[in-house]
Amino acid sequence: MNVKIDPTWQQVLQGEFDAPYFADLARFVHQEYRQGPCYPPAAAIFNAFNLCPFDRVKVVILGQDPYHEPGQAEGLCFSVADGVPFPPSLQNIFKEVADDTGAPIPTSGSLRRWAGQGVLLLNATLTVRAHAAASHAGHGWEQFTDAVVSRLANGRDHLVFILWGSHAQRKGALVDRQRHLVLASPHPSPLSAYRGFFGNHHFSLANAYLTAHGQQPVVW
């Protein structure tokens, strides 16, 4: 199957695009987008990959599925388009960044600036039906994003995988901790942030690891 995606990812993931499960997934997604509003916009489904080529990835942050209300999702986990109010989890992420690194709270909730520095902002499921969280789960996206994590873990060295919450942490089984840094904590959701997300220092720990392995730290 021909998928419009960054060429470096096209090369790495072509086997997935040609697999029967992906054809089934594509049919399901096309039907869902025809039947009613889905997010992100179709042209933004692979934004995480197009804004962060395979060979530039330094950090992987794993989310669950896109925001499901109008105007929010832009194809990057936890990110919202410019001008959109910060959802609660994103507010907590920015609070931890500020507490951990001293960076000011930004005026925009778009994390494109992170993606441009080599942060792959990957949701486990890349699409969702409007107003229905996890409505596209269980249709093949998880197999695809498992393959993404595996390709990175096996094809690159000294990456940082940031796993918030049990859903993201399950993908940690695909990563060799001798070869990469894996940082795990509770999710930044208000339901769990005070159980260990706040104070996890993941942003400074990631940068210390990158610096120790000769890479530029991320300006969070």
Rosetta silent file (secondary structure, phi, psi, omega in degrees, C-alpha in Angstrom):
SEQUENCE: MNVKIDPTWQQVLQGEFDAPYFADLARFVHQEYRQGPCYPPAAAIFNAFNLCPFDRVKVVILGQDPYHEPGQAEGLCFSVADGVPFPPSLQNIFKEVADDTGAPIPTSGSLRRWAGQGVLLLNATLTVRAHAAASHAGHGWEQFTDAVVSRLANGRDHLVFILWGSHAQRKGALVDRQRHLVLASPHPSPLSAYRGFFGNHHFSLANAYLTAHGQQPVVW
SCORE:     score description
SCORE:     0.000 S_00000001
   1 L     0.000  138.722  178.331    0.000    0.000    0.000 S_00000001
   2 L   -90.835  111.807 -179.818    1.219    3.496   -0.838 S_00000001
   3 L  -112.392  133.671  179.089    1.030    5.675    2.278 S_00000001
   4 L   -80.046  104.343 -175.778    1.969    9.348    2.203 S_00000001
   5 L  -152.637  159.103  178.618    4.593    9.553    4.916 S_00000001
   6 L   -49.195  136.219 -174.421    8.138   10.855    5.349 S_00000001
   7 H   -57.554  -33.793  179.675   10.501    8.834    3.084 S_00000001
   8 H   -65.512  -37.333  176.661   12.713    7.654    5.954 S_00000001
   9 H   -74.827  -35.617  177.056    9.676    6.130    7.643 S_00000001
  10 H   -55.143  -45.688 -178.518    8.351    4.808    4.336 S_00000001
  11 H   -64.509  -42.881 -175.997   11.501    2.759    3.942 S_00000001
  12 H   -72.437  -33.423 -170.164   11.437    1.452    7.510 S_00000001
  13 H  -108.346    5.743 -175.592    7.709    0.672    7.649 S_00000001
  14 H   -56.945  -34.553  177.975    6.910   -0.499    4.106 S_00000001
  15 H   -60.990  -35.027  176.419    6.548   -4.065    5.352 S_00000001
  16 H   -70.030  -43.784 -178.639    3.760   -2.921    7.678 S_00000001
  17 H   -62.727  -27.841 -179.404    2.013   -0.964    4.934 S_00000001
  18 L   -89.137   -5.548 -176.578    2.043   -4.077    2.728 S_00000001
  19 L   -77.767  148.670 -179.897    0.704   -6.382    5.465 S_00000001
  20 H   -56.659  -38.748 -177.829   -2.906   -7.609    5.347 S_00000001
  21 H   -61.676  -33.328 -177.763   -3.756   -6.119    8.757 S_00000001
  22 H   -73.003  -34.567  174.706   -2.832   -2.643    7.521 S_00000001
  23 H   -62.244  -41.133  176.949   -5.127   -2.955    4.505 S_00000001
  24 H   -64.405  -42.870  178.374   -7.957   -3.865    6.898 S_00000001
  25 H   -61.222  -45.541 -179.053   -7.040   -0.928    9.127 S_00000001
  26 H   -61.302  -40.517  177.856   -6.983    1.489    6.188 S_00000001
  27 H   -63.242  -42.744  179.105  -10.444    0.333    5.079 S_00000001
  28 H   -62.299  -47.008 -177.931  -11.804    0.827    8.595 S_00000001
  29 H   -64.161  -44.022  179.014  -10.290    4.307    8.936 S_00000001
  30 H   -59.774  -42.551  179.747  -11.527    5.434    5.503 S_00000001
  31 H   -64.540  -42.678  179.749  -15.033    4.257    6.333 S_00000001
  32 H   -62.168  -43.163 -179.228  -14.992    6.022    9.708 S_00000001
  33 H   -68.863  -29.261  176.764  -13.853    9.324    8.183 S_00000001
  34 H   -73.085  -34.519 -172.403  -16.570    9.066    5.533 S_00000001
  35 H   -79.372  -24.778 -178.160  -19.315    8.374    8.060 S_00000001
  36 L   178.383  177.947 -176.281  -18.655   11.298   10.402 S_00000001
  37 L   -61.003  133.052  173.977  -16.112   13.555   12.083 S_00000001
  38 E  -135.538  160.970 -177.776  -12.879   11.876   13.125 S_00000001
  39 E  -134.274  153.466   -6.118   -9.609   13.298   14.413 S_00000001
  40 L   -70.375  177.315  172.475   -6.990   14.358   13.624 S_00000001
  41 L   -51.945  145.639 -173.297   -7.731   15.711   10.134 S_00000001
  42 H   -52.830  -38.003 -178.130   -6.866   13.000    7.600 S_00000001
  43 H   -68.914  -13.891 -176.593   -3.864   14.942    6.306 S_00000001
  44 H  -105.161    3.030 -175.362   -2.414   15.049    9.846 S_00000001
  45 L   -56.321  -39.339 -177.349   -2.701   11.348   10.776 S_00000001
  46 L  -104.111   24.858 -179.491    1.032   10.782   10.184 S_00000001
  47 H   -56.016  -39.991 -178.088    2.208   14.204   11.410 S_00000001
  48 H   -56.270  -37.318 -178.801    4.356   12.652   14.147 S_00000001
  49 H   -80.229  -39.740 -177.198    6.399   10.883   11.471 S_00000001
  50 H   -69.833  -27.899  179.794    6.467   13.696    8.941 S_00000001
  51 L   -91.152   -7.709 -177.222    7.725   16.197   11.524 S_00000001
  52 L  -145.983   84.491 -178.554   10.332   13.814   12.981 S_00000001
  53 L   -56.386  154.849 -175.641   12.125   11.581   10.435 S_00000001
  54 H   -52.416  -44.828 -174.239   13.344    8.155   11.560 S_00000001
  55 H   -79.814   -1.950  177.716   17.013    9.071   11.541 S_00000001
  56 H  -107.340   -4.317 -178.074   16.439   12.219   13.615 S_00000001
  57 L   -64.658  131.184  174.086   14.497   10.620   16.487 S_00000001
  58 L  -118.764  -35.469 -176.099   16.165   11.125   19.872 S_00000001
  59 E  -132.978  140.165  174.258   13.210   10.816   22.249 S_00000001
  60 E  -118.420  122.513  172.153    9.934    8.902   21.957 S_00000001
  61 E  -110.663  127.014 -175.660    6.927   10.000   24.032 S_00000001
  62 E  -105.040  126.463  171.911    4.006    7.574   23.895 S_00000001
  63 E  -109.734 -173.532 -176.459    0.383    8.609   24.235 S_00000001
  64 L   -99.791  -69.070  174.610   -2.819    6.585   23.960 S_00000001
  65 L  -148.100  166.896 -173.191   -5.116    8.058   21.300 S_00000001
  66 L   -65.481  157.985  169.675   -5.826   11.505   19.825 S_00000001
  67 L   -57.547  143.086 -172.202   -7.960   14.150   21.475 S_00000001
  68 L  -112.838   13.922  175.670  -11.537   13.540   20.373 S_00000001
  69 L  -106.813  154.759 -173.832  -13.051   17.026   20.537 S_00000001
  70 L   -56.951  138.243  171.508  -13.115   19.469   17.578 S_00000001
  71 L    78.539    2.428 -175.911   -9.987   21.472   16.782 S_00000001
  72 L   -93.347  -60.096 -170.071   -7.681   19.789   19.271 S_00000001
  73 E   -67.939  136.438  175.888   -5.776   16.867   17.709 S_00000001
  74 L  -132.263   23.470  173.673   -2.946   17.628   15.290 S_00000001
  75 L    84.510   11.282  177.223   -1.349   14.206   14.932 S_00000001
  76 L  -128.859  130.250 -176.250    1.113   14.536   17.821 S_00000001
  77 L   -61.127  138.946  178.675    0.405   12.970   21.196 S_00000001
  78 L    70.102  -10.004 -174.414   -0.607   15.452   23.923 S_00000001
  79 L   -87.751  145.215  172.014   -0.264   18.357   21.447 S_00000001
  80 E  -126.629  156.575 -178.559   -3.032   20.779   20.476 S_00000001
  81 L   -64.834  157.159  176.911   -3.141   23.312   17.669 S_00000001
  82 L   -52.022  137.641  176.101   -2.149   26.928   18.281 S_00000001
  83 L    87.057   -8.381  179.450   -4.839   28.877   20.078 S_00000001
  84 L   -88.017  132.680  177.317   -6.552   25.823   21.586 S_00000001
  85 L   -55.295  145.414 -177.739   -6.841   25.820   25.416 S_00000001
  86 L   -70.234  124.437  170.500   -4.467   23.359   27.069 S_00000001
  87 L   -62.955  160.138 -174.836   -6.163   20.069   28.035 S_00000001
  88 H   -56.181  -42.406 -179.651   -5.516   19.030   31.664 S_00000001
  89 H   -63.007  -39.869  179.729   -2.789   16.465   30.861 S_00000001
  90 H   -67.905  -38.525  174.656   -0.907   19.005   28.761 S_00000001
  91 H   -55.967  -43.928 -178.468   -1.189   21.590   31.542 S_00000001
  92 H   -70.113  -33.892  175.444    0.433   19.077   33.883 S_00000001
  93 H   -61.908  -47.614 -179.623    3.171   18.262   31.368 S_00000001
  94 H   -64.811  -34.075  177.371    4.070   21.930   31.085 S_00000001
  95 H   -64.663  -42.640  179.166    4.007   22.279   34.877 S_00000001
  96 H   -67.864  -39.517  175.437    6.478   19.416   35.249 S_00000001
  97 H   -56.990  -46.541 -178.376    8.702   20.872   32.496 S_00000001
  98 H   -63.698  -45.773 -178.863    8.760   24.188   34.357 S_00000001
  99 H   -66.989  -34.778 -174.465    9.454   22.591   37.740 S_00000001
 100 H   -81.961  -39.854 -171.517   12.080   20.237   36.304 S_00000001
 101 H  -117.228  -13.507 -176.402   13.974   22.525   33.921 S_00000001
 102 L    84.604    1.481  179.541   12.935   26.079   34.782 S_00000001
 103 L   -68.179  142.805  178.711   11.439   26.609   31.319 S_00000001
 104 L   -70.448  156.068  174.223    8.488   29.030   31.270 S_00000001
 105 L   -66.154  126.816 -176.552    4.961   27.789   30.557 S_00000001
 106 L   -74.321  163.946  177.373    4.516   28.293   26.786 S_00000001
 107 L   -87.870  -19.462  179.689    1.733   30.295   25.198 S_00000001
 108 L  -114.118  140.854  176.583    1.001   27.588   22.603 S_00000001
 109 L   -89.009    3.234  178.301    0.026   23.993   23.275 S_00000001
 110 L   -76.329  130.194  179.981    1.479   22.803   19.982 S_00000001
 111 L   -98.774   19.284  176.190    4.432   20.475   20.504 S_00000001
 112 H   -56.774  -31.956  179.807    5.688   20.848   16.947 S_00000001
 113 H   -65.433  -29.764  173.813    8.724   22.588   18.429 S_00000001
 114 H   -72.733  -45.670 -179.168    9.582   19.338   20.237 S_00000001
 115 H   -56.749  -39.309 -179.783    9.030   17.234   17.119 S_00000001
 116 L   -66.826  -14.494  178.354   11.422   19.484   15.208 S_00000001
 117 L  -101.746    7.126  177.297   14.135   18.654   17.744 S_00000001
 118 L   101.087   20.635  176.933   13.806   14.886   17.375 S_00000001
 119 E  -100.831  113.478  176.750   10.944   14.050   19.743 S_00000001
 120 E   -83.967  114.726 -176.203    8.580   11.476   18.235 S_00000001
 121 E  -100.634   86.951 -165.529    5.159   12.193   19.755 S_00000001
 122 E  -106.396  120.482  168.091    3.491    8.866   19.079 S_00000001
 123 E   -84.462  147.502  177.141   -0.023    7.804   20.026 S_00000001
 124 L   -65.232  -34.997  175.775   -0.692    4.067   20.265 S_00000001
 125 L  -119.512  128.635 -168.843   -3.816    4.645   18.149 S_00000001
 126 L   -92.892   -6.648 -179.795   -3.503    7.332   15.488 S_00000001
 127 L  -139.068  163.502 -179.800   -7.173    8.149   14.863 S_00000001
 128 E  -157.301  148.632  173.941  -10.395    8.517   16.856 S_00000001
 129 E   -79.466  144.946 -179.862  -14.106    9.156   16.249 S_00000001
 130 L   -53.739  134.426  173.920  -15.416   12.521   17.457 S_00000001
 131 L    65.045   16.617 -175.108  -16.531   12.553   21.109 S_00000001
 132 E  -137.867   87.400 -178.396  -15.623    8.851   21.550 S_00000001
 133 L   -57.242  140.083  176.225  -12.329    8.149   23.289 S_00000001
 134 L    62.483   19.073 -176.797  -10.552    4.953   22.193 S_00000001
 135 L   -70.333  -18.674  176.957  -13.184    4.369   19.484 S_00000001
 136 L  -107.035   12.347  175.448  -10.516    3.309   16.959 S_00000001
 137 L   -72.858  150.633  175.382   -8.625    1.077   19.371 S_00000001
 138 L    79.991   14.974 -179.398   -8.394   -2.604   18.548 S_00000001
 139 L  -115.899    7.457  176.359   -8.484   -2.211   14.761 S_00000001
 140 L   124.327  -18.791 -179.844   -4.770   -2.517   13.963 S_00000001
 141 H   -60.579  -37.467 -177.249   -3.187    0.754   14.979 S_00000001
 142 H   -63.915  -38.160  176.744   -1.631   -0.849   18.037 S_00000001
 143 H   -64.297  -40.370  179.225    0.111   -3.477   15.895 S_00000001
 144 H   -64.291  -47.284 -176.957    1.414   -0.713   13.648 S_00000001
 145 H   -73.748  -25.777  168.976    2.737    1.427   16.499 S_00000001
 146 H   -59.723  -43.034  179.540    4.301   -1.641   18.141 S_00000001
 147 H   -63.313  -38.080  177.704    6.221   -2.050   14.880 S_00000001
 148 H   -60.494  -48.988 -179.819    7.283    1.605   15.023 S_00000001
 149 H   -62.137  -42.659 -179.995    8.675    1.182   18.537 S_00000001
 150 H   -63.383  -42.675  179.249   10.397   -2.069   17.573 S_00000001
 151 H   -61.696  -41.852  178.279   12.024   -0.549   14.483 S_00000001
 152 H   -66.827  -46.919 -176.226   13.377    2.325   16.567 S_00000001
 153 H   -63.870  -34.034 -176.957   14.504    0.113   19.443 S_00000001
 154 H   -94.653  -20.348 -174.947   16.285   -2.328   17.119 S_00000001
 155 H  -105.010   -7.445 -179.557   17.506    0.088   14.455 S_00000001
 156 L  -130.363  166.421  177.241   18.827    2.948   16.538 S_00000001
 157 L  -124.534  151.970  172.397   20.982    3.340   19.652 S_00000001
 158 L    56.695   46.850  171.655   20.760    5.502   22.766 S_00000001
 159 L   -92.827  162.121  174.621   17.188    6.707   22.394 S_00000001
 160 E  -111.468  123.194  175.900   15.004    7.854   25.283 S_00000001
 161 E  -107.898  119.205 -178.253   11.568    6.241   25.598 S_00000001
 162 E  -106.537  116.167 -171.700    9.207    8.153   27.886 S_00000001
 163 E  -121.000  108.734 -178.988    6.267    6.033   29.020 S_00000001
 164 E  -108.268  116.525  178.846    3.524    7.670   31.079 S_00000001
 165 L    91.886  160.460 -173.534    0.795    5.399   32.405 S_00000001
 166 H   -64.738  -33.529 -178.466    0.212    1.666   32.139 S_00000001
 167 H   -62.479  -48.143  179.056   -0.959    1.792   28.535 S_00000001
 168 H   -67.690  -37.361 -175.473    2.311    3.338   27.321 S_00000001
 169 H   -65.016  -24.188  177.391    4.407    1.205   29.638 S_00000001
 170 H   -62.244  -31.786  178.156    3.210   -1.973   27.937 S_00000001
 171 H   -72.649  -15.337  177.697    5.172   -0.921   24.851 S_00000001
 172 H   -61.650  -21.383  177.896    8.275   -0.756   27.020 S_00000001
 173 H   -64.758  -17.060 -178.930    8.542   -4.538   26.685 S_00000001
 174 H   -87.002   -3.408 -171.077    9.703   -3.927   23.099 S_00000001
 175 L  -113.443  130.021  175.872   12.722   -1.867   24.203 S_00000001
 176 L   -79.335  113.443 -176.980   16.148   -3.166   25.292 S_00000001
 177 L   -74.499  -11.390  172.917   17.003   -1.172   28.402 S_00000001
 178 L   -79.062  -20.501 -174.731   20.693   -1.940   27.965 S_00000001
 179 L  -103.520  -24.352 -176.067   20.626   -0.108   24.645 S_00000001
 180 L  -136.799  164.724  173.409   18.210    2.726   25.430 S_00000001
 181 E   -95.814  126.977  176.131   16.942    4.776   28.376 S_00000001
 182 E  -114.154  122.011  178.817   13.374    3.977   29.424 S_00000001
 183 E  -114.084  123.141 -177.268   11.634    6.458   31.730 S_00000001
 184 E  -129.112  143.670  176.538    8.287    5.395   33.186 S_00000001
 185 E  -160.444  174.018  170.293    5.857    7.051   35.571 S_00000001
 186 L   -58.082  163.618 -178.224    2.127    7.546   36.130 S_00000001
 187 L   -72.394  150.983  178.071    0.191    9.429   33.462 S_00000001
 188 L   -73.800   -0.255  175.663   -0.016   13.266   33.537 S_00000001
 189 L   -54.504  146.219  175.825   -3.814   13.083   33.753 S_00000001
 190 L   -55.249  -23.148  179.824   -5.249   14.888   36.801 S_00000001
 191 L   -71.315  -22.511 -173.728   -6.414   11.445   37.978 S_00000001
 192 L  -134.241   -7.744 -172.862   -2.855   10.189   38.377 S_00000001
 193 H   -58.210  -34.268 -177.138   -0.371   13.074   38.087 S_00000001
 194 H   -81.947    0.394  178.041    0.024   13.393   41.861 S_00000001
 195 H   -94.709   10.392  177.150    0.879    9.704   42.171 S_00000001
 196 L   140.256   -5.904  172.735    4.343   10.156   40.674 S_00000001
 197 L   -70.982  -50.872  176.416    4.149   12.079   37.425 S_00000001
 198 L   -64.373  129.619 -178.784    4.919   15.339   39.183 S_00000001
 199 L    86.762    9.504  179.824    8.542   15.220   40.257 S_00000001
 200 L   -76.679  -17.143  177.262    9.536   12.440   37.837 S_00000001
 201 L    57.489   28.728 -177.081   12.240   14.708   36.295 S_00000001
 202 H   -63.473  -32.064 -175.790   11.871   12.934   32.963 S_00000001
 203 H   -72.318  -42.900  177.541   12.766   16.017   30.945 S_00000001
 204 H   -73.390  -35.009  177.518   16.081   16.682   32.691 S_00000001
 205 H   -64.896  -41.116  177.276   16.897   12.959   32.849 S_00000001
 206 H   -60.542  -45.768 -178.496   16.299   12.639   29.113 S_00000001
 207 H   -66.604  -36.796  177.748   18.581   15.575   28.397 S_00000001
 208 H   -62.825  -40.713  178.894   21.318   14.257   30.694 S_00000001
 209 H   -66.276  -45.500  178.853   21.245   10.930   28.828 S_00000001
 210 H   -59.758  -45.592 -179.281   21.301   12.609   25.416 S_00000001
 211 H   -62.084  -41.641 -179.383   24.213   14.820   26.443 S_00000001
 212 H   -64.297  -22.220 -179.935   26.122   11.832   27.846 S_00000001
 213 L  -109.495   25.529  169.739   25.788   10.134   24.451 S_00000001
 214 L    76.013   20.008 -179.822   26.932   13.090   22.397 S_00000001
 215 L  -111.827  156.302  177.535   23.539   14.420   21.332 S_00000001
 216 L   -69.621  132.796  175.207   21.989   17.856   21.644 S_00000001
 217 L   -67.875  160.356  178.811   19.579   18.138   24.572 S_00000001
 218 L   -85.484  134.392  172.012   15.970   19.063   23.853 S_00000001
 219 L   -83.599   96.384 -176.801   14.817   22.600   24.569 S_00000001
 220 L   -75.293    0.000    0.000   11.616   21.657   26.368 S_00000001
